[in-house]
Amino acid sequence: MTITGRSENGSITLQTSDPISGRKQTVTASTPDAALRVAYFWYRLYICEKLTAWTQQRIYAIKFSNDASRLEACAKLLGMLQRHSNNSLLVIASQVYQQRDLIAFIAPGEKSNHYKIYQHIVLPIIAFCKTLADGQVLTISKSEQ
C-alpha cells in the first residue's frame, strides 16, 4: 500500500492505493497530526486485512496437505490478528514482526501460484512492521508546494 500526500490551502490531502485491487481512497486532514492518524489507521487496516486474507488462503491450501502443525500455525496467526485488530498500528506491527517465523513457516513454496502474494505483499508488510517495531515512526511534515 502506498500513501501519498500533498498540502494545499493549509490542509493535507492523503491518497492511498492498494497494490492488489488498485482501490484508492482520498481524505483531507486539517493538520499533520490528523493526517498521521489517518495514515496509521490505513496501515493498520491494510496489514490486518491482507494478512488475515492470506492466512485464510493458507488454511484452505494446507488442509489439502493434512499438515497439522502448519494448520496450527495458521490458527495461531489468525487468532493473533483477530485479537489485535483493534490495537494501535505499533502494537500490530510488533505482533506481526514477532510472528515472522510463523508466517515463514506457513508460506507457500516458490512454485506455488500464491508465492507472488507472499513475496510482494506479505514480505513487505513484515519489513514495514520491523521498521516500526525497531522504533522508527511515521512522520508527516506540512509544507506548501
C-alpha positions as CSV (number, residue, x, y, z in Angstrom):
1,M,0.0,0.0,0.0
2,T,1.2,3.5,-0.7
3,I,0.1,6.7,0.8
4,T,0.8,9.9,-1.0
5,G,0.0,13.4,0.3
6,R,0.0,17.0,-0.7
7,S,-0.5,20.2,1.2
8,E,-2.9,22.7,-0.3
9,N,-4.6,25.7,1.3
10,G,-3.5,24.8,4.7
11,S,-4.9,21.2,4.6
12,I,-3.3,17.9,3.8
13,T,-4.8,15.5,1.3
14,L,-3.8,11.8,1.5
15,Q,-4.4,9.2,-1.1
16,T,-3.9,5.5,-0.5
17,S,-3.6,2.9,-3.3
18,D,-3.9,-0.8,-2.7
19,P,-1.3,-2.7,-4.9
20,I,-3.6,-5.7,-5.5
21,S,-7.1,-4.3,-6.0
22,G,-6.0,-0.8,-7.2
23,R,-8.7,0.6,-4.9
24,K,-8.0,4.2,-4.0
25,Q,-9.2,6.3,-1.1
26,T,-8.7,10.0,-0.5
27,V,-9.1,12.0,2.7
28,T,-8.3,15.6,3.6
29,A,-6.9,16.4,7.1
30,S,-6.5,19.8,8.6
31,T,-3.2,19.2,10.4
32,P,-0.2,17.0,10.1
33,D,-1.3,15.1,13.3
34,A,-4.7,14.4,11.9
35,A,-3.1,13.2,8.6
36,L,-0.8,11.0,10.6
37,R,-3.7,9.4,12.5
38,V,-5.4,8.6,9.2
39,A,-2.2,7.1,7.8
40,Y,-1.8,4.9,10.9
41,F,-5.4,3.8,10.6
42,W,-5.0,2.9,6.9
43,Y,-1.8,1.0,7.5
44,R,-3.3,-0.9,10.5
45,L,-6.3,-1.8,8.4
46,Y,-4.2,-2.8,5.4
47,I,-1.9,-5.1,7.5
48,C,-4.8,-6.8,9.2
49,E,-6.9,-7.3,6.1
50,K,-4.0,-8.6,3.9
51,L,-2.6,-10.9,6.5
52,T,-6.0,-12.3,7.5
53,A,-7.0,-13.0,3.9
54,W,-3.6,-14.5,3.2
55,T,-3.8,-16.7,6.3
56,Q,-7.2,-17.9,5.4
57,Q,-6.0,-18.8,1.9
58,R,-3.1,-20.7,3.5
59,I,-5.5,-22.6,5.7
60,Y,-7.5,-23.6,2.6
61,A,-4.3,-24.7,0.8
62,I,-2.8,-26.5,3.8
63,K,-5.9,-28.5,4.5
64,F,-5.2,-30.5,1.3
65,S,-1.7,-31.5,2.7
66,N,-3.0,-32.7,6.1
67,D,-0.1,-30.8,7.8
68,A,-1.4,-30.4,11.3
69,S,1.5,-28.3,12.5
70,R,1.1,-25.8,9.7
71,L,-2.7,-25.6,10.3
72,E,-2.0,-25.0,13.9
73,A,0.4,-22.2,13.0
74,C,-2.3,-20.7,10.8
75,A,-4.8,-20.8,13.6
76,K,-2.3,-19.1,15.9
77,L,-1.6,-16.3,13.4
78,L,-5.2,-15.8,12.7
79,G,-6.0,-15.6,16.4
80,M,-3.3,-13.1,16.9
81,L,-4.6,-10.9,14.1
82,Q,-8.1,-11.1,15.4
83,R,-7.1,-10.3,19.0
84,H,-5.0,-7.3,17.9
85,S,-7.1,-6.0,15.0
86,N,-8.3,-3.0,17.1
87,N,-5.0,-2.2,18.7
88,S,-2.7,0.6,17.5
89,L,-0.5,0.2,14.4
90,L,2.5,-0.1,16.6
91,V,1.1,-3.0,18.6
92,I,0.0,-4.8,15.5
93,A,3.4,-4.2,13.8
94,S,5.2,-5.5,16.9
95,Q,3.0,-8.6,17.0
96,V,3.4,-9.3,13.3
97,Y,7.1,-8.9,13.4
98,Q,7.3,-11.3,16.5
99,Q,5.4,-13.9,14.4
100,R,7.6,-13.6,11.3
101,D,9.0,-17.2,11.7
102,L,5.4,-18.5,12.0
103,I,4.5,-16.6,8.8
104,A,7.5,-18.0,7.0
105,F,6.6,-21.5,8.2
106,I,3.1,-21.3,6.6
107,A,4.3,-19.6,3.4
108,P,3.7,-21.3,0.1
109,G,6.6,-22.8,-1.9
110,E,8.3,-20.8,-4.6
111,K,6.5,-22.9,-7.3
112,S,3.0,-22.1,-5.9
113,N,0.7,-19.7,-7.7
114,H,0.3,-17.9,-4.4
115,Y,4.1,-17.3,-3.8
116,K,3.9,-13.9,-5.6
117,I,1.4,-12.6,-3.0
118,Y,3.8,-13.8,-0.2
119,Q,6.7,-12.1,-1.9
120,H,5.0,-8.9,-2.9
121,I,2.5,-8.3,-0.1
122,V,3.4,-10.4,3.0
123,L,7.2,-9.9,3.0
124,P,6.9,-6.1,2.5
125,I,4.4,-6.0,5.4
126,I,6.9,-7.8,7.6
127,A,9.6,-5.4,6.6
128,F,7.4,-2.4,7.3
129,C,6.5,-3.9,10.7
130,K,10.1,-4.4,11.5
131,T,10.8,-0.7,11.0
132,L,8.0,0.2,13.3
133,A,9.0,-2.5,15.9
134,D,12.5,-1.1,15.8
135,G,11.2,2.3,16.9
136,Q,11.0,4.1,13.6
137,V,7.9,6.2,13.4
138,L,5.9,7.7,10.5
139,T,6.0,11.4,10.1
140,I,4.2,13.9,8.0
141,S,5.6,17.4,7.6
142,K,3.4,20.1,6.4
143,S,4.9,22.2,3.7
144,E,3.2,24.2,1.0
145,Q,4.1,23.2,-2.6
